[in-house]
Amino acid sequence: MEKNKKIRTFISILLILAYSSYLIWIGYRPFQRNIIDPGYQYYFLRTMVDDQPIFSNPDFDDSKWSSELKGHRGTWWLRAKVYIKDSLKPFKKRGISIMIKGSYELYFSGVLIGKNGKINAVGNEEEIGYYRQTFVIPDTLVSDFGYYPIALRIANETATHAQLPYIRIGEYLELARNPLSLALFLHILAGIFLIAGFYFGGIFLIYFRQKDLFIFSILCFCFFGLTILEYAKYYVDYLHTWQVYRLVIIQILSLIVAFLLPSYFMFHFKIAHKWVILGIHLTILLLIQFNVSGFDKPAYFMVLAAFISSLGIILLAWIHDKKYSNQAIVSVLLFSVCFIIYYDFILFVGFLAIVGFAIFALNRHIKLQKQLYEASLIKASRLEIELLKKKIQPHFLMNTLTSLINMVEEQPAVGVKMIHSLARLFKMMDEISSHPLIPLQQEIELCRIHLEMMEYQREIQYDLICSEFPNSEQIPPAILLTLVENGITHQKPINGKMSFQFQFIEHAGEKVYKIKSKGKLRLSKRKNSNGIGLQYIKARLDEWANNHWSLEIKEEKDIFCTQIKIKKA
Amino acid sequence: MNILILEDERRVARQLEKMVRQIIGRRIKYLKILDELDEAIDFLSQNTIDLLFLDLNLNEEDGFDLLRSKFSGSFNTIITSAYSNKAIDAFDLGVIDFVPKPFLQERLEKAIQRHFAHTPGGALRYIVVKGALENRIIDLQKLIYIEGHGKHSKLNLITGEQTPHHKSLDQMQQLLPPSFERVHKSFIANMDLVKDLQIQVGSKYSLVMLNEEFVPVGRVHYKRLKGRFI
């Protein structure tokens, strides 16, 4: 076992060091988006903070302009070249799709082909444009394959962050439609996250008050929000000034997600020193947030940090051989694919793996709970049978009947009384047997009837003296009865008499039930017996008070005292 | 005649006493009622009795313990218990009868008659066959031979009747008195009821029983037995 632990620790450390350094290295590669996303297919980007009509001229020499995009504000121009490489099918239109934080006029080969918002002559935004726009390129402007110049006259008084404009050339309808198919797919995922959020939240509220379920519910809602916000841009026309708020919200959600993901595993696997580890994790997240510039990069590194922390936590659980840690490892490794392939939408697909794990673990948990519940049902019905058996077991029943015969023959009037007592006893057993708790008053009554029967049968005088107790007090059935029965079998009367004393005491945190019986202890009972009767009492107390009870048996001289203490939960 | 009733419920004991007195009142010299095992053992160490009525559940102690004690051989025992399923064990310990509670006068009379038919000796005199409804008590004097069938055996009675038994032949042999001898690897015969030993065709050996039935004899056992039949 110990050896196994060492091996697992070694593997874990190796895996987490190698894999996380690989992923961090991937994250530092120069702007990975450019590699895959075909949305940035423009060349020779030039910008100039100035405003002259001649800038729209395709032959204008912009070689002196800046080739970098800074946080330009006010009115400025952007010139670039797009490459048109394929021919159009008949009756199709070419289009250009642009995402940029600003209102603008778009010139294609020197011809104004579209406006986003309205810019007046002074270069002020009279009307604020949308963040995303798609324009038709007139057929007359494109004659052949090759580079075509575009120019944007941009006005953006509110711009705060520099963001590379997204410019894409293509068939007009496809430009509008293609992002929608991606959005559609991701909205299906969003739906799954939403339902999972409600599912886990509901389970948390109704069934199990477990922190991990609550955390996972919030995590699902955050992922739902992230998905919707990320892809709403394709079908909601919003003003370019809102883009920054959208990004801020996405970033906050990313921070929450990055904090909750390891927290979920932390609480799920009940790892020690939770708050210390989560504190360190949160510090790292905040360091990333305030030290990495931009919107996408900090989000990427925060989620990466969340993955590394989660993997660490799960490996810790794996080292301690916790249930389902294997499955958790698989799910986070699947999740981590998003860092390798393409962070953007793969992140959401990756999260699906974790949702899958959470549902798996929850269902296993529910199954376990159900089994426990069924076991408790079986136990309860077994106890009921045990209780009923007390009075129909041959020893009691046949002895009673034999005594009755004797009564009927010798003292018929007393015999009739005894029959009535017996009837009351059976009636009461029937009433109480199916209840886990009965009024204490009823239990005392049960003991009295039993003693009455025993008086007839054993010709011994039995007394039961009770202390005061509140009417509302309850107790599992036949516990005191069992103690009284034990007293009868374990002790001999003194001068034909035996007395029982019941005391109920309620302290601040506990209730005490005490039964004392006075009588000579039978020789053979000197050894402390742990008979069937005591097993019954223990099982009942377990059912009633879980572990919060104690049973103490004392004997001194002629007094046998059993004390049951119930601690209040 | 001295009688001891060991019964933990006073009124039950009184009822039993009353019934016993009705049956053999005149012959009783004394009748003692006790309700505890230890007391009974004390009592038996100082007194001799002829007949014991024994309850099996004595304040949760096992009445059988008395039958396993050194005193058990000197008197006849009749079990009086509510647990009729314990009868089988009771007969293995050499009791002469088992009267279930509540007592029936006729049943008790029969049990007491059995007492008079037997001198106390502690040896097994009856064997019990488990039945679906009732256990059947078989007098060993009526049992001619037993045939083994793996884990079970078959009892052959003098009446020609056959009845299965839940014990194996080996277990039977340990239980039964010496008059029952193993004569073949799957036969035990009651030697009190043997008429003759015969050699049959093909040098097969058989015991001829009182009811003219044949019981096969193994070669090994023949050598031991043949001296007795010359």
Interface residues (C-beta under 8 A of the other chain):
Chain A: P394 H395 L397 M398 N399 L401 T402 S403 L404 I405 N406 M407 E409 Y456 Q457 R458 E459 I460 T489 H490 K492 R522 L523 S524 K525 S529 G531
Chain B: D8 E9 R10 R11 V12 R14 Q15 K18 E36 L37 D38 N57 N59 E60 E61 A82 Y83 S84 P100 K101 P102 F103
